[in-house]
Amino acid sequence: MIKDNYMTIKSRVTQAAINSKREPSSVHLIAVSKTKPVSMLMEAYDAGARDFGENKVQEILDKYDRMPKDIKWHMIGHLQTNKVKFIIDKVASIHSVDSLKLAVTISKAAVEKNIVMPVFIEVNVSNEDSKFGIKAEELNEFFNQIRQLPGLEVKGLMTVPPYVENPEDNRQYFVTLKQLAVDISKKNIDNKYDMDLSMGMSGDFEVAISEGATYVRVGTGIFGEREYII
Ligand SMILES: *Cc1c(COP(=O)(O)O)cnc(C)c1O
């Protein structure tokens, strides 16, 4: 039952926050619904889910039309610049900004719509060749390049660590992302940048919360395993 799954994950999120002496409301649970049908999303919605994560533009558009309008859609997957215009006025945030070209495209599209798009910079902290994201060494320069863009608000940092059996193996990456965010904040005291951290998935969100995650992205734990038809 998706409703039960959602409630269970939600209370685990709350408990993880409390265990780390953090305010439970400071951790947002994003229900990652990619590949899943609207009927299943509605079960999560009925259990209280209002933040949904998707990684394909077409899927967001389909589901956006068919789901209640008080949902916040989060783009969490690699985004091609030529598709930005389709979702710019439909998503609440973009968690996967991984190039200057993409940031500039989002900026222009947002200005055109007269909105400010909250974005996360995706950082490849585990340094895997297969992963999207800015390298940790290049983050400061990248941040400084995009922070002034109009129509775009750098809300924080995001990372997708490797899949591991033992969630403790990913703690190092959460610590690194947190440290990178602290470093950026320190360098921008005048703006008192308070960086959000989008990190933690089904297998490791409790560890991520203990290291400061403010957005966790949970798919399998709520909707079950995904089947990919390729
Ligand atoms: C699919 C996905 C998730 C959710 O992963 P689960 O292990 O199913 O919880 C989180 N973040 C991103 C970027 C994803 O693509």
The ligand as a Gaussian input file, in Angstrom:
#p B3LYP/6-31G(d) Opt

LIG

0 1
 C       15.259000       7.994000      -8.945000
 C       15.895000       9.053000      -8.170000
 C       15.724000       9.137000      -6.779000
 C       14.946000       8.132000      -5.954000
 O       15.667000       6.952000      -5.823000
 P       15.133000       5.754000      -4.876000
 O       16.355000       4.960000      -4.604000
 O       14.116000       5.022000      -5.672000
 O       14.575000       6.366000      -3.665000
 C       16.321000      10.210000      -6.124000
 N       17.040000      11.126000      -6.783000
 C       17.229000      11.076000      -8.115000
 C       18.023000      12.137000      -8.785000
 C       16.670000      10.039000      -8.852000
 O       16.874000       9.992000     -10.172000

